[in-house]
């Protein structure tokens, strides 16, 4: 468990609008209650993995948006150390069902999206 905690500390955060816009130009996958975008980082430290979270007003009031972002942060902490690629930026985008979807289903959505964003595992998964 300490390894997971140490790996999750390596996740940087996307904070500026320009960083989110940069990731928007990359690949994305929508699965269930999540949309995940991925693109090569533009930061000076290209070996780090960075992540950002967004929830628009379309999905609900501030309470719903904050709950959705908290759930996405937990999904990112659980999945990115194993399934994320170094040197990449990720943006998790909430959908209207993100805040209310069962946690295991949301975790599965995130896992499927991250696997399909990766080139080699997505190809090998098709052959199974």
DANOR-V647230 format. One line per field, one symbol per residue. burial: # if it has 9 or more other C-alpha atoms within 8 Angstrom, else .. A space follows every 50 residues. Layout:
burial->???
This chain:
burial->...#..##..##.#....##.###.######.#########....#.### #####...##...##.###.###.###.###.##..#############. #....##.#########...##......
